[in-house]
């Protein structure tokens, strides 16, 4: 049984330390990453609200129902996710934060090592199908197979 460190362990530890170092940077660290991701999620939620309000009468009725159902399915989970991360991080690393650097460090590290990845995954899962829905609902006619 070996209790030493392997080269892989050292590389993994250095990777974590690098993430922490980057998270604590003032100009491009966790605070700016958080603010950018939250802005993107807010824009995404606004887009969902606007798509849901579009007059979809000119679309195929089935497509119209699918777009509306998609918006309904996304709204509540997305809004509650945004609320949760804002409650957790906004006062510490948000744009209006007055928290001293030393006291904001744990939240910055938590954001960088855990939450940022979840936010990007959610954004990517939602944004792709949403942009396809938007393109379908905004184009006057969509003819398949042409």
C-alpha positions, 0 to 999 in steps of 0.5 A, spaced: 500 500 500 502 506 497 501 513 501 505 517 496 503 522 491 503 520 484 504 525 478 497 525 477 495 527 484 500 533 483 497 535 476 490 535 479 492 539 485 496 544 481 490 544 477 485 546 483 490 551 485 490 554 479 483 555 479 483 558 486 488 563 483 484 565 477 478 566 482 481 570 486 484 575 481 480 582 481 479 583 474 478 577 471 476 572 477 470 569 480 467 576 480 467 578 473 465 571 471 459 570 476 457 577 473 457 575 466 454 568 467 448 572 471 447 577 466 447 571 460 442 567 465 438 574 465 438 575 458 436 568 457 430 568 462 428 575 458 428 571 451 424 566 454 419 571 456 419 574 450 418 568 446 412 566 450 409 572 448 410 572 441 404 571 437 405 564 434 398 564 430 402 564 423 406 558 425 404 550 425 399 549 431 403 543 433 410 547 433 406 553 436 404 548 442 411 545 442 414 552 443 409 554 448 410 548 452 418 549 452 417 556 455 413 553 460 418 548 462 424 552 462 421 558 466 420 556 473 426 552 473 431 557 470 428 563 474 429 559 481 436 557 479 437 564 478 434 566 484 438 561 488 445 563 485 444 570 486 442 569 493 448 565 495 453 570 491 450 577 489 452 580 496 459 577 496 461 577 489 456 581 485 457 588 481 454 592 487 458 588 493 462 592 498 465 585 501 472 586 502 477 581 498 479 577 504 471 576 506 469 574 499 475 569 497 471 563 500 465 565 495 469 566 489 473 559 490 466 556 491 464 559 485 470 557 481 470 550 483 463 548 483 457 553 481 460 556 475 461 549 471 453 548 473 451 555 470 455 554 464 452 547 463 445 549 464 446 555 460 448 550 454 443 546 455 438 551 455 441 556 450 441 551 444 434 548 444 432 555 445 435 559 439 432 553 435 425 555 437 427 562 437 429 561 429 423 557 428 418 562 431 421 568 428 422 565 421 416 567 417 415 560 413 420 554 414 419 548 409 423 542 411 427 538 406 428 544 401 
